[in-house]
Amino acid sequence: MHFTQLDAAIVEQCLAAAVAAPSIFNTQPWRYRLDPEAVALEVRAAPERGLHHTDPAGRALHLSVGAAVFNLRVAVAHFGWTPVTRLLPDPEDPSLLALVRPTGPAAQRHNGRRADLYGAIWRRHSSRLPFSDRPLPTDVRAELTEAARMEGAVLTFPAPTETARLLRLTAEAEQRNRNDPDRGAESRRWVHRDLDGPSDLGTPQTVLGPQDAREHIAMRDFTAQRRPERLRAQPFEAAPVIALLTTGHDRRTDWLRAGEALEHALLVATVHGLRASLLHQSMEWPDLRRSLNPAPEHTGHAQMLIRLGYGPEGPATPRRAPREVLDDGGGRPYAV
């Protein structure tokens, strides 16, 4: 059975899973198109929702789309097919980032992945709240590492000394962002207040979360205005658990694979009851990003810092409806 034979409800559920992926500033920089000839679903960039100052090369956009591609693969498998995915399938069409085609019956373990990831898609939310100091079990760390490896990336858990260094780089990047007027203005455009009315893009001010009273963890100040009355301070965990996601190369395909690896790890973490928040600030400054490469070899290319732990579930951020992200090839909504 192919997408052309799916009823509208299943198409919408697959797309709903895809758009539930995390994206930088909740820009949701993706759109989708059914390709009846290839019997596939095209995943395309939405460059109008790119961040020109924060993400000039589009690396974070590709990570966001890669995370959505992974969710789409999980959904296709959940509904009974094996998803065959091609990244950057057409050099003549750079906005076409991936092609996902359903083929024969899904393998019982979905090519080695857990079979319970689909339900985790709807429970995964970034949590910018303090975590407890409960340690992560060794077997959970190993499973998270394996999840990233399956998607072509490397996930490591640095030792405390290295973790402290990475957090210092994150704090330096956060300070630079606050002092950069262009980045500050761009960030504020993606934050909206409740009284602004409902919005399906960007970050509601109510989900920003507190700042770390100990100033060990530099949580992003999306407004670029550190005001206690807006972002209150609370003590965060004393020994943060940070995972570093890297790739061997730094091409567009590596960025997409890093996004798939990121989402795979986040869903596995959700299954195990872990919360996560993404510390992306130091990825946004080329010199700091180079400094993130694992010591002492300093090989590989840093793609994301992930803060993990046990704690309260973060509030959900809005998402666009499936009908709004599927077009007919001319930019018009597709009638599903």
PESUL-V732478 format. One record per pair of residues at least 6 apart in sequence whose C-alpha atoms are under 8 Angstrom apart, sorted by the first residue. I is the first residue (numbers start at 1). J is the second residue. Records with the same first field share a line. If there is no record, write none. Layout:
I=J + J
This chain:
1=102 + 103 + 104
2=39 + 40 + 102 + 103
3=11 + 34 + 36 + 39 + 40 + 41 + 102
4=36 + 39
8=336
10=79
11=336
12=322 + 323 + 336
13=75 + 322
14=72 + 75 + 76
15=72 + 322
16=321 + 322
17=68 + 71 + 72 + 75 + 121 + 122
18=67 + 68 + 69 + 70 + 71 + 72 + 75
19=28 + 68 + 319 + 320 + 322
20=68 + 71 + 121 + 122 + 319
21=64 + 67 + 68 + 71 + 121 + 263
22=28 + 64 + 67 + 68 + 126 + 263
23=29 + 60 + 61 + 63 + 64 + 65 + 67
24=60 + 61 + 64
25=187 + 190 + 202 + 203
26=190 + 201 + 202 + 203 + 317
27=49 + 50 + 190 + 201 + 202
28=49 + 64 + 201 + 319
29=45 + 46 + 47 + 48 + 49 + 50 + 61 + 64 + 65
30=43 + 44 + 45 + 46 + 65 + 325
31=43 + 44 + 45 + 46 + 325 + 326 + 327
32=41 + 42 + 43 + 44 + 325 + 326 + 327
33=41 + 42 + 43 + 44 + 326 + 327 + 328 + 329
34=40 + 41 + 42 + 326 + 327 + 328
35=41 + 42
38=101
39=101 + 102
40=99 + 100 + 101 + 102
41=99 + 100 + 101
42=96 + 97 + 98 + 99 + 100
43=65 + 69 + 96 + 97 + 98 + 99 + 100
44=95 + 96 + 97 + 98
45=61 + 65 + 95 + 96 + 97
46=95
50=58 + 61
51=58 + 186
53=182 + 183 + 186
54=183 + 186 + 284
55=61 + 284
59=252 + 255
60=255
62=252 + 255 + 256 + 259
63=255 + 256 + 257 + 258 + 259 + 260
64=256 + 259
65=97 + 256 + 259
66=255 + 256 + 257 + 258 + 259 + 260
67=256 + 259 + 260 + 261 + 262 + 263 + 264
68=259 + 260 + 263
69=98 + 100 + 260
70=259 + 260 + 263 + 264
71=118 + 121 + 263
72=100
73=83 + 85 + 100
74=117 + 118
75=118
76=82 + 83 + 102
77=83 + 106 + 110
78=106 + 118
80=105 + 106
81=102 + 103 + 104 + 105 + 106
82=102 + 103 + 104 + 105 + 106 + 107 + 110
83=100 + 101 + 102 + 103 + 106
84=100 + 101 + 102 + 103
85=98 + 99 + 100 + 101
86=98 + 99 + 100
87=97 + 98 + 99 + 253 + 256
88=94 + 96 + 97 + 98 + 99 + 253
89=96 + 97 + 98 + 99
90=96
108=115
109=115
113=147
116=271
117=267 + 268 + 271
120=267 + 268 + 270 + 271
121=267
123=270
124=266 + 267 + 270
125=275 + 276 + 313 + 314 + 315 + 316 + 317
126=275 + 276 + 277 + 278 + 313 + 314 + 315 + 316
127=275 + 276 + 277 + 312 + 313 + 314 + 315
128=207 + 208 + 209 + 210 + 219 + 276 + 277 + 314
129=209 + 210 + 236 + 311 + 312 + 314
130=212 + 234 + 235 + 236 + 237 + 311 + 312
131=236 + 237 + 309 + 310 + 311 + 312
132=236 + 237 + 309 + 310 + 311
133=237 + 238 + 239 + 240 + 309 + 310
134=309 + 310
135=309
136=309
140=269 + 272
141=157
143=268
144=155 + 265 + 268 + 269
145=154 + 155 + 156 + 265
147=261 + 264 + 265 + 268
148=154 + 155 + 245 + 261 + 262 + 264 + 265
149=155 + 261
150=261
151=257 + 258 + 260 + 261
152=247 + 257 + 258 + 261
153=245 + 246 + 247 + 248 + 257 + 258 + 261
154=245 + 246 + 247
155=243 + 244 + 245 + 246
156=243 + 244 + 245
157=241 + 242 + 243 + 244
158=242 + 243 + 244
160=239
162=295
163=240 + 241 + 242
166=292
167=216 + 217 + 218
169=282 + 288 + 292
170=217 + 218 + 279 + 280 + 281 + 282
171=217 + 218
172=282
173=281 + 282 + 284 + 285 + 288
174=218 + 219 + 220 + 221 + 281 + 282
177=183 + 184 + 224 + 281
178=184 + 221 + 224 + 225
179=224
184=222 + 223 + 224
185=224
187=222 + 223 + 224
188=222 + 223 + 224
190=201 + 202 + 203
191=202 + 203 + 204 + 205 + 222 + 223
192=199 + 202 + 203 + 204 + 205
193=204 + 205 + 206
194=204 + 205 + 206
199=318
200=318 + 319 + 320
201=318 + 319 + 320
202=317 + 318
203=317 + 318
204=317
207=314 + 315 + 316 + 317
208=221 + 222 + 231
209=231 + 232
210=219 + 231 + 232 + 233 + 234
211=218 + 219 + 231 + 232 + 233 + 234
212=218 + 219 + 233 + 234 + 235 + 236
213=233 + 234 + 235 + 236
214=234 + 235 + 236
216=236
217=236 + 240
219=279
220=279 + 281
221=231
240=307 + 308 + 309
241=307 + 308 + 309
242=305 + 306 + 307 + 308
243=305 + 306 + 307 + 308
244=302 + 303 + 304 + 305 + 306
245=258 + 262 + 302 + 303 + 304 + 305 + 306
246=258 + 293 + 300 + 301 + 302 + 303 + 304
247=254 + 258 + 300 + 301 + 302 + 303
248=254 + 299 + 300 + 301
249=300 + 301
250=301
255=303
258=303
266=276
269=275 + 276
273=310
274=308 + 309 + 310 + 311
275=308 + 309 + 310 + 311 + 312 + 313 + 314
276=306 + 307 + 308 + 309
277=306 + 307 + 308
278=304 + 305 + 306 + 307
279=304 + 305 + 306 + 307
280=304 + 305
282=288 + 289 + 292
283=289 + 302 + 303 + 304
289=302
290=301 + 302
291=298
292=298 + 302
293=299 + 300 + 301 + 302
294=300
323=333 + 334 + 335 + 336
324=333
325=333
326=333 + 334
327=333 + 334
328=334
